[in-house]
Amino acid sequence: MTDSEIPPAPESGALDTEDLLVDPRLLEILVCPLGKGPLEYDRERRELVSRQAGLAYPIRDGVPIMLIDEARRLDEPDPGQGEPAA
């Protein structure tokens, strides 16, 4: 492989992890570890959502964290989205 075949490295800060998308092929094979049902990708919240189990699994640095203990219950607010201060 020559230097001309190596793609240039992104500039520092050029790749924001928030812009990373979940590969649709990954969504086809991943299932909720609790309910074994399908997952939906919520890009805004960066979560994989299991409606069947009522859980949302976080995505950190482009990696789905498929641990039940790390999941947010759908009936609870997002962390940091609590009641506004009076």
GUMAR-378343 format. One record per residue (C-alpha): residue number from 1; residue in one letter; x, y, z. Coordinates in nm, 4 decimals. Each point is the difference from the previous one (the first is absolute). Example, Ala and Ser with C-alpha at 12.3 -4.5 7.8 and 13.67 -1.06 7.14 Angstrom:
(1; 'A'; (1.2300; -0.4500; 0.7800)) (2; 'S'; (0.1370; 0.3440; -0.0660)) 
This chain:
(1; 'M'; (0.0000; 0.0000; 0.0000)) (2; 'T'; (0.1388; 0.3389; -0.0919)) (3; 'D'; (-0.0439; 0.3293; 0.1789)) (4; 'S'; (-0.2431; 0.1085; -0.2705)) (5; 'E'; (-0.2319; -0.2918; 0.0850)) (6; 'I'; (-0.0239; 0.0852; 0.3705)) (7; 'P'; (-0.2949; 0.2292; 0.0716)) (8; 'P'; (0.0902; 0.3121; 0.1931)) (9; 'A'; (-0.0726; -0.0027; 0.3728)) (10; 'P'; (-0.2817; 0.2313; 0.1054)) (11; 'E'; (0.1078; 0.3302; 0.1474)) (12; 'S'; (-0.0171; 0.0213; 0.3758)) (13; 'G'; (-0.3638; 0.0496; 0.0977)) (14; 'A'; (-0.1197; -0.0541; -0.3581)) (15; 'L'; (-0.1892; -0.3179; 0.0902)) (16; 'D'; (-0.2612; 0.0580; 0.2661)) (17; 'T'; (-0.1279; -0.3196; 0.1619)) (18; 'E'; (-0.3481; 0.1525; -0.0028)) (19; 'D'; (0.0076; -0.0192; -0.3799)) (20; 'L'; (0.0698; -0.3739; -0.0049)) (21; 'L'; (-0.2901; -0.2065; -0.1246)) (22; 'V'; (-0.0867; -0.3518; 0.1021)) (23; 'D'; (0.0557; -0.2389; -0.2884)) (24; 'P'; (-0.3425; -0.1291; -0.1139)) (25; 'R'; (0.1519; -0.3494; -0.0327)) (26; 'L'; (0.0825; 0.0146; 0.3709)) (27; 'L'; (-0.3628; 0.0827; 0.0806)) (28; 'E'; (-0.1064; -0.3070; -0.1959)) (29; 'I'; (0.1942; -0.2338; 0.2288)) (30; 'L'; (-0.0169; 0.1763; 0.3386)) (31; 'V'; (-0.2908; -0.0783; 0.2296)) (32; 'C'; (-0.0914; 0.1166; 0.3476)) (33; 'P'; (0.1842; -0.2181; 0.2526)) (34; 'L'; (-0.3071; 0.0015; 0.2274)) (35; 'G'; (-0.2957; -0.0473; -0.2327)) (36; 'K'; (0.1892; -0.1397; -0.3034)) (37; 'G'; (-0.2070; 0.2364; -0.2165)) (38; 'P'; (0.1036; 0.2430; -0.2752)) (39; 'L'; (0.1701; 0.3328; 0.0679)) (40; 'E'; (-0.0644; 0.3426; -0.1497)) (41; 'Y'; (0.2724; 0.2610; -0.0415)) (42; 'D'; (-0.0720; 0.3388; 0.1582)) (43; 'R'; (0.2632; 0.2262; -0.1549)) (44; 'E'; (-0.0952; 0.3083; 0.2021)) (45; 'R'; (0.0491; -0.1761; 0.3342)) (46; 'R'; (0.2717; -0.2355; -0.1300)) (47; 'E'; (-0.1798; -0.3074; 0.1305)) (48; 'L'; (-0.1266; -0.3349; -0.1178)) (49; 'V'; (-0.3594; -0.0313; 0.1146)) (50; 'S'; (-0.1821; -0.3206; 0.0900)) (51; 'R'; (-0.3700; 0.0858; 0.0103)) (52; 'Q'; (-0.0805; -0.3575; 0.1019)) (53; 'A'; (0.2188; 0.0197; 0.3148)) (54; 'G'; (-0.0527; 0.3726; 0.0566)) (55; 'L'; (0.3753; 0.0650; 0.0019)) (56; 'A'; (0.2419; 0.2238; -0.1871)) (57; 'Y'; (0.3641; -0.1065; -0.0295)) (58; 'P'; (0.2589; 0.2784; -0.0318)) (59; 'I'; (0.2479; 0.0301; -0.2844)) (60; 'R'; (0.3394; 0.1287; 0.1129)) (61; 'D'; (0.2732; 0.0862; -0.2505)) (62; 'G'; (-0.1962; -0.1877; -0.2657)) (63; 'V'; (-0.0242; -0.3187; 0.2099)) (64; 'P'; (-0.3405; -0.1269; 0.1189)) (65; 'I'; (0.0122; -0.0796; 0.3728)) (66; 'M'; (-0.2289; -0.3024; 0.0152)) (67; 'L'; (0.0000; -0.0426; 0.3777)) (68; 'I'; (-0.3338; -0.0010; 0.1776)) (69; 'D'; (0.1561; 0.1824; 0.2964)) (70; 'E'; (0.1082; 0.2834; -0.2339)) (71; 'A'; (-0.3404; 0.0325; -0.1699)) (72; 'R'; (-0.2429; 0.2833; 0.0663)) (73; 'R'; (-0.3628; -0.0877; 0.0666)) (74; 'L'; (-0.2221; 0.1655; -0.2612)) (75; 'D'; (-0.2405; 0.1190; 0.2689)) (76; 'E'; (0.2808; 0.1996; 0.1673)) (77; 'P'; (0.1377; 0.3328; -0.1248)) (78; 'D'; (0.3396; 0.0173; -0.1679)) (79; 'P'; (0.2895; 0.0647; 0.2373)) (80; 'G'; (0.0488; 0.3735; 0.0347)) (81; 'Q'; (-0.3554; 0.0674; -0.1214)) (82; 'G'; (-0.1584; 0.0235; 0.3444)) (83; 'E'; (-0.2364; 0.2615; 0.1304)) (84; 'P'; (0.1081; 0.3601; -0.0606)) (85; 'A'; (0.1201; 0.1880; 0.3067)) (86; 'A'; (-0.2658; 0.2215; 0.1582)) 
